[in-house]
Amino acid sequence: MSHYHAVVWIDHAEAHVMHISPDDVESSVLRPANPHHKLHHKRGTDKGGAVGSGRSPEDQHFYHDVVEALKGAQEILVVGPANAKLNLVKHIHTHDPQMSDKVIGVESIDHPSDGQLVAYARKYFTAADRMRP
C-alpha cells in the first residue's frame, strides 16, 4: 500500500518508522548493527591539546537503513529525544538529497508509544496540510 506521510522516531539505539494513511499504519523498527558500542578515552589531553569526544562514530549504515525504510513517502516528519534525529537529517541531505525536500519537520519528543507517535504525526500532518495553498 502506498502512504503519503511517514514519521520516524529515532535515537541512537533504534528507529520506529511508520507510514501513515488516514485508515492504515505500516510500521517497522530498525536497530543499528552495534547499538551499545562505546568508546572510552583517558582523561586529559594529548601533546597536541586534543581531547577525545568519548563517543563512537555515527553508524551510517543505520541511517541508510532508516532512509530506505522511508522510501515512498511524500512527506516525512523526523522526531526523537536527542541528536540522532539531526544526524539522520544530515545523512539525508548528504547521501539522499532528493529525499531532503520531503522532510517537512524535525521535532523533539521523548519516548512515545507507537499509538502516541501515530496520533502526534497525524495531528502534525493535518496542521501542515492546512498551511498549504
C-alpha positions in Angstrom: 0.0 0.0 0.0 1.2 3.5 -0.8 1.3 6.0 2.0 1.7 9.8 1.6 3.1 10.5 5.1 5.8 8.9 7.2 7.1 9.6 10.7 10.3 8.3 12.1 11.1 8.4 15.8 14.8 7.9 16.2 17.5 7.7 18.9 20.9 6.1 18.8 19.5 2.6 19.7 16.6 2.3 17.4 14.2 3.9 14.9 10.5 3.4 14.6 9.4 4.1 11.0 5.7 4.5 10.4 4.0 5.0 7.0 0.6 6.6 7.7 -2.6 6.9 5.7 -6.0 8.1 7.1 -7.0 4.5 7.9 -3.8 2.5 7.9 -0.4 2.4 9.5 2.6 0.3 8.4 5.4 0.2 11.0 8.9 -1.2 11.4 11.6 -1.0 14.0 15.2 -0.8 12.9 18.3 -1.1 15.1 22.0 -0.3 14.4 24.3 -3.3 14.0 26.1 -2.5 17.2 23.9 -0.1 19.3 25.9 -0.5 22.6 29.4 0.2 21.3 31.1 2.9 23.4 34.5 4.4 23.2 36.4 5.3 26.3 39.3 7.7 26.4 41.7 8.6 29.1 41.0 11.8 30.9 43.0 14.8 29.8 44.6 15.8 26.5 47.3 14.5 24.3 50.5 16.5 23.5 48.6 18.5 20.8 46.0 19.5 23.3 43.2 17.5 21.7 40.6 15.8 23.8 38.7 12.8 22.5 34.9 13.0 22.4 34.5 9.6 24.1 31.8 8.8 21.5 31.8 6.3 18.8 31.3 7.5 15.2 27.7 7.6 13.9 26.5 4.4 12.3 25.9 5.5 8.7 24.6 2.0 7.8 21.8 2.5 10.4 20.9 5.9 8.9 20.9 4.4 5.4 18.6 1.6 6.5 16.2 4.2 8.0 16.2 6.2 4.8 15.4 3.0 2.8 12.5 2.3 5.2 11.2 5.9 4.5 11.2 5.5 0.7 7.8 6.0 -0.9 6.6 8.7 1.5 6.0 12.1 0.0 6.2 13.9 3.4 8.4 12.9 6.3 8.4 14.0 9.9 11.6 13.2 11.9 11.2 13.1 15.7 13.2 12.0 18.7 14.7 12.9 22.0 18.3 13.7 21.2 20.8 14.3 18.4 20.1 11.2 16.3 17.2 13.0 14.6 19.5 15.8 13.5 22.2 13.2 12.4 19.5 11.5 10.3 18.6 14.7 8.6 22.3 15.5 7.9 22.6 12.0 6.4 19.6 12.6 4.2 21.0 15.9 2.9 24.4 14.4 2.2 23.5 10.9 0.9 19.9 11.2 -0.4 19.3 14.8 -1.4 16.2 14.1 -3.4 14.6 13.0 -0.1 15.6 16.2 1.6 12.6 18.1 0.2 10.3 15.5 1.7 11.4 16.2 5.3 8.8 18.8 6.3 9.6 18.8 10.0 12.1 17.9 12.8 10.7 17.9 16.3 12.0 16.9 19.8 9.7 14.5 21.6 10.6 12.0 24.3 9.7 8.3 24.1 6.1 7.9 23.0 4.3 4.7 22.5 3.6 3.8 18.8 0.0 4.9 19.3 1.0 8.3 20.7 3.5 8.7 17.8 0.9 8.0 15.2 -1.5 10.5 16.8 1.2 13.1 17.1 2.2 12.6 13.4 -1.4 12.7 12.2 -2.0 16.0 14.1 1.2 17.4 12.7 0.5 16.4 9.1 -3.1 17.8 9.3 -1.8 21.2 10.5 0.9 21.2 7.8 -1.6 20.3 5.1 -3.9 23.2 6.2 -1.0 25.7 5.8 -0.6 24.8 2.1 -2.3 26.9 -0.6 
